[in-house]
């Protein structure tokens, strides 16, 4: 099993096909509405690398958010096992079984715990295992926990209290981010409506009044005007997405 680098996300062949088809479909709809022609779809193809980069970045952020959530649950599980008298190594193995039941074998944390169990089997110190995981995760909370764990294992300390405190801190940050997401949910809904409405209105007008957009189709002035409108429309979508995005570590 290859370790995952969580600061990057490589789209699979299936994802390239799905998101590529979605891109071409959206391009075709916009081309018909704004230019009454499929020819502009050809000119949109050079934008596909930027589109795939955006999708990859979005999926990368989503995966890291899930990883932090799953990591918190893993710490809860480890803390419970330590309270029952397990060593940190055995607590990790026990946590792996619980994460399998909770998230399944394909979840990021399940894959990481399986990888950790394999490293423990060849006598790699647990603190080095966590430091490697933290360096790949790109998450500040996981990195801080790994550093504290390393110091505690080296110098001695209350491991149970450290893990409990770390899980509570991460849980608090997740709750705060969730509250922020809830508070801007209405704004996101309004943004989605504003994204759909121009397309819905233009589609309705084209169907109900077929000659309404004729003066701006197939002539230089009309193409220039519609290009400006399309540019402003796409810019507003990007700006709205940035304004309603919740930053995570």
FENVENWO-V573067 format. One record per pair of residues at least 24 apart in sequence whose ideal C-beta (glycine too) atoms are under 10 Angstrom apart, sorted by the first residue. I is the first residue (numbers start at 1). J is the second residue. Records with the same first field share a line. If there is no record, write none. Layout:
I=J / J
This chain:
1=111 / 112 / 114 / 115 / 118
2=111 / 115
3=111 / 112 / 115 / 132 / 133 / 135 / 136
4=63 / 67 / 108 / 111 / 112 / 115 / 133 / 136 / 137
5=60 / 135 / 136 / 137 / 138
6=60 / 63 / 64 / 67 / 68 / 108 / 112 / 133 / 135 / 136 / 137 / 138 / 139 / 142
7=60 / 64 / 135 / 136 / 137 / 138 / 139
8=56 / 57 / 60 / 138
9=55 / 56 / 57 / 58 / 59 / 60 / 61 / 62 / 63 / 64
10=56 / 59 / 60
11=52 / 53 / 55 / 56 / 59
15=52 / 55 / 56 / 59
16=48 / 52 / 55
18=55
19=48 / 51 / 52 / 54 / 55 / 56 / 59
20=45 / 48 / 51 / 52 / 55
22=51 / 55
23=47 / 48 / 51 / 52 / 55
24=48
26=51 / 199
27=51
29=199 / 202 / 203
30=199 / 202 / 226 / 230 / 233 / 234
31=230
32=202 / 203 / 206
33=198 / 199 / 201 / 202 / 203 / 205 / 206 / 213 / 226 / 230
34=199 / 202 / 213 / 216 / 217 / 222 / 223 / 225 / 226 / 227 / 229 / 230 / 233
35=213 / 216 / 217 / 218 / 222 / 223 / 226 / 227 / 230
36=206 / 213 / 214 / 216 / 217 / 218 / 222 / 226
37=217 / 218 / 223
40=223 / 226 / 227 / 230
47=234
54=238 / 241
58=241 / 245
60=138
61=245 / 246 / 247 / 248
62=248
63=108
64=108 / 137 / 138 / 139 / 142 / 248 / 249
65=139 / 174 / 177 / 246 / 248 / 249
66=103 / 107 / 108 / 109
67=107 / 108 / 109 / 112 / 133 / 137 / 138 / 139 / 142
68=108 / 109 / 137 / 139 / 140 / 141 / 142 / 170 / 173 / 174 / 177 / 248 / 249
69=103 / 108 / 109 / 170 / 171 / 174 / 177 / 178
70=99 / 102 / 103 / 107 / 108 / 109 / 110 / 112 / 113
71=99 / 108 / 109 / 112 / 133 / 134 / 137 / 139 / 141 / 142 / 145 / 166 / 167 / 170
72=109 / 141 / 142 / 166 / 167 / 168 / 169 / 170 / 171 / 172 / 173 / 174
73=98 / 99 / 102 / 103 / 109 / 167 / 170 / 171
74=98 / 99 / 102 / 103 / 109 / 110 / 112 / 113 / 116 / 163 / 167
75=141 / 142 / 145 / 162 / 163 / 164 / 165 / 166 / 167 / 168 / 169 / 170 / 171
76=163 / 164 / 167 / 168 / 170 / 171
77=102 / 109 / 113 / 163 / 167
78=113 / 159 / 160 / 163 / 164 / 166 / 167
79=159 / 160 / 161 / 162 / 163 / 164 / 165 / 166 / 167 / 168
80=160 / 163 / 164
81=160 / 163
82=159 / 160 / 161 / 163 / 164
83=160 / 163 / 164
87=126 / 159
88=120 / 126 / 127 / 130 / 149 / 152 / 153 / 159 / 160 / 163
89=116 / 117 / 120 / 121 / 125 / 126 / 129
90=120
91=126 / 159 / 160 / 163
92=116 / 117 / 119 / 120 / 126 / 129 / 130
93=117 / 120 / 121
108=137
109=133
112=136 / 137 / 142
125=150 / 153 / 154
126=150 / 153
127=151 / 152 / 153 / 154
128=153
137=249
138=249
139=170 / 248 / 249
140=173 / 248 / 249
141=166 / 167 / 169 / 170 / 173 / 174 / 248 / 249
142=166 / 170 / 249
143=249
144=169 / 170 / 249
145=169 / 170
170=249
173=248 / 249
174=248
176=246
177=246 / 247 / 248 / 249
178=246
180=246 / 247
181=244 / 245 / 246
183=246
184=243 / 244 / 245 / 246
185=244
187=240 / 243 / 244
188=240 / 241 / 243 / 244 / 245 / 246
189=244
190=240 / 244
191=236 / 237 / 239 / 240 / 241 / 243 / 244
192=237 / 240 / 244
194=233 / 236 / 237 / 240
195=233 / 236 / 237 / 240 / 241
198=229 / 230 / 233 / 236
199=233
202=229
